[in-house]
Amino acid sequence: MDSNTSVLDTNTIAEKYGSLVSSICRRMIQNAEDAKDAAQEAWAEIIKGLPSYKGEAKLSTWIYTVTYHSVMHFCQKDKIYSTKFLRDYFHGDSLEVPCDIDYDKSLWIKEMCDKCLTGILHCLDPESRLAYLFRDVAQLSYEEIAVIMEQDPAATRKTVSRSRKKLRNFLNNECVLFNPSGSCKCRMKNLVEDIMLPQEYQKLRRFVSRVNLYKESQSILPQKNYWISI
C-alpha cells in the first residue's frame, strides 16, 4: 500500500465511520474525555493495522471489532444504574440555564439532553449496551454484531431485544423526547419544550415506522467526530 493510497483510505474511513464510532464511545462512556480517548485509541489501532488488513472480514466488521475492544477497556469503571436511581435523578429539581455559559441556550439544552441519554443507557451492563448501540445506532446485522462481540447470533438478538424493552419502558414514562404525550416529570422537560425539541423528533418520526430515540438523536443533538479532529 503506497502512501497516497494510505492517506486516501484513512480519510475515507474517518469520514465514513468516525462520527458513528465517536457516538458509540460517547454513549458507552460517561466521562467525555475518556470517551474521546477510547475513540482515538481505536483510531490509532486502525491506522496501525490498516497496512496489514487483507479483507478477510468486512471493513466495517474489522473497524467495529477494534472499537469494541477499545470501548470495553475504558467503560469497565463506569457505574451501572438502577432504573429507580435514574428515575429519582430525573425527578429532581428543575434545571435552569446557567447565566455564565458561553453556549447559546438551545445548544446548552441539547448538550444536557445528550448527557441524559448517555446516562439512561447505563441502566444496561456494558455488553448489552454495546450490542444495543451496534444494532440500533450503527444498524449492524445481528450476525455482524455476533462476530464482533464473539457471541451466538441468537443470543445477540435476545440481548438487544431485552435492552430495547428495558429502555422503552423507562423512556416511555420519563422522557418527553421519546413520548411527547407521556407523563414525563424530567427536570429538563420545561427547557426542552421551550426550544421545541420534542417537535424536532416528531418531524423525523413522520418518515419512520419505529421510534428509535438514539438513532434520531444523531441528527438532532450535537455530534462529534473525534477522528476528524486528529
N, C-alpha and C positions, 0 to 999 in steps of 0.2 A: 504494500500500500504506500503510494508516494505521499509527500507532504501536502500537496494540493488536494488530493482525494481525502486525506485525513481531516483537513480543515473543513472541507465541504460536508463531510459526514458528521462531524461534531456540531457544526452549525445547524444542520438539518435535525439532528437528534435533539439538540437543545430547544429548537423551536417547536418540534412536534410533541416532545414528551416532557419538557422542562416544567411547564406550568402544572401539569397533572401530577408529576412526581412531587413537586413543591406542595401542592394541595394535599396530597396524601400524607406527606410528612407533617404538615401543619395540623391536619385533623388527628393524626396519631399521637402527636406530642404537644402537650400544653405549653411548655416553655418555648417562646418564639425563637430564641437564639439556638436552642437545642434542635428545633425543627429545621432551622436553616442549616445547622451543622450536619444533620442527618442527610439532607438533600445534597449538600455539597460533598459529603463523603461518598454518596452513591455516584455522583458525577465523577469524582476522582477515580473510583474503581472502574467506571465505564470507560473513561479515557485510557486508563492503564490496560484494560482488557480488549479494547477495540481492535488493535492490530492483529490479535490472535483470534478474533471472532470469525468462525468459519461458517456460520449459518446453520449449524445443526438444529438449533431451535429458532423459532421466530424471533426477530429483533425485539419486538415488544415483550415477549416472554423473558428474554435474556435481561432486558433493561429492568423489568419489574421484579425479577429474581434478585438482581443486585440491590434494588430498592428495598425489597423485603428484608434482606439481611441487615442492611444499614439501619432501617427503621426499628427493627426488633432490638437492635443493640442499644438504641437510645431511649426507647419507650418503656423499658422494664421498670424504671424508677417512678413512672407516673402512677398515681393512685387510681384505683377503680372505685367509682362512687355508686352507692345505692340510689335507686330512684327516689327514695324518701329523702335522702340528703339533697339531691338535686331539686326536688320539689320545694323543700324548705328554703333553699337558697333563692330560687326564682320567685318565691312569695315574700321575699324580704322587702325592705323599704324601697320605694320608687327611686330610680336614679335621675339625677339632673346632669345636664351637660356642664362640665367644668368651665368656668369663665376664663381660665388661663391657658386653654389648649390652643395649639397652632392650627389644628384642622378646622374645617368648617363643620357645622352641626351635623349635616347629613352624613359626611364621611365618618365622623366620630361614632355616630349611632350604628352605622353599618359595620365598623370595626368591632364594636361591642357585641353586635349580633353574631359576628363571625366567631368571636371568642366563646360565646354562649353555645353555639352549635358544636364547637370542638369539645366543650365541657360535657355536653349531653352524651356525646359518643363514648365518654369514659364510664358510662354505665355498663359497657361491654369489656370483656377481657381483651388483651392486645390481639390475639389471633382472630377472634371473632370480629373485632373492629376492623382489622385489615382486610379480612375476607369480604366484609360488607362493602368497604371502600373500593376494593378491586372490582366488585361486581356492579355496584350502583353508581359509582362516580367514574371510575376508569372504564366501566362497562365491558370487562373481560368476560369470556365464557367461563362456565364452571370448570370445564376441562383445563383451561389455561391456568386458572387460579389453583387448581389442584396440583398441577405440575410445579408451579412457582412455590407453593407452600408445602409441597410433598405430602399431599393428603389424597384420600379417595374422593373422586368427584361427587359421589352420593353424600358423603359426609360434609363436603363443602357446601352443597346445596342446602342441607339441613341447617348448617351453621348460619348461612345467610338468611334463610327463612326465619329462624329464631331471632336473629338480630333485627330484622325488619319488623317483626311483630313487637318486640320489646320497645324499639324506638317509636313505632307508630302509636302504641298505647300511651306512651309518655307524651309525645308531641301533640297528639290529638287533644289533650286536655290542658297542656301547658304552653303551647307556642302559637301565637296568633299568625305567624308566617305559614305554619302548616295548616291550621284550621281557623280561618278568619271568623267563623261563626261559633267557635267554641267558647268555653268559659275561662279562657286564659287569664291568669292573675299575675303574669310575669312582671317583674319590676321594670322591664323595658317597654311594656305594652303601650303606654301613652306616647312615648318617644317614637316608636316605630310607626304608630298610626299618624303621628303629627307630620312625618315626612312621607306618608302614604306608601310605606314599604310593602305592606301586605298586597296592595293593588299591583305592584310590580310582579309579584309572584303569581297573582291571579291571571295577569295577561299571558304569562308563559303557559299556564295550565290550560288555556283555551286550545292549545295545539298538541297536548299530550294526554294520554289516556290514564296515566297513573301518576299520583303525586310523588315526586322524588325531590324532597327538600334540599338534600345535599348536592345533587346534580344541578338543580335550578340555581342554587347559590353561586355556582361557578360563574354565572353570567350577570349576577346582581351585586354580590358583595365584593369587596376589594380583593384582587388576586395578586399573587406574587410569583415570579419565576426566578428562583434562586440560582438557576443555571445560567440564565442570560446575564446576570449580574457579574459572573466571573468568566 
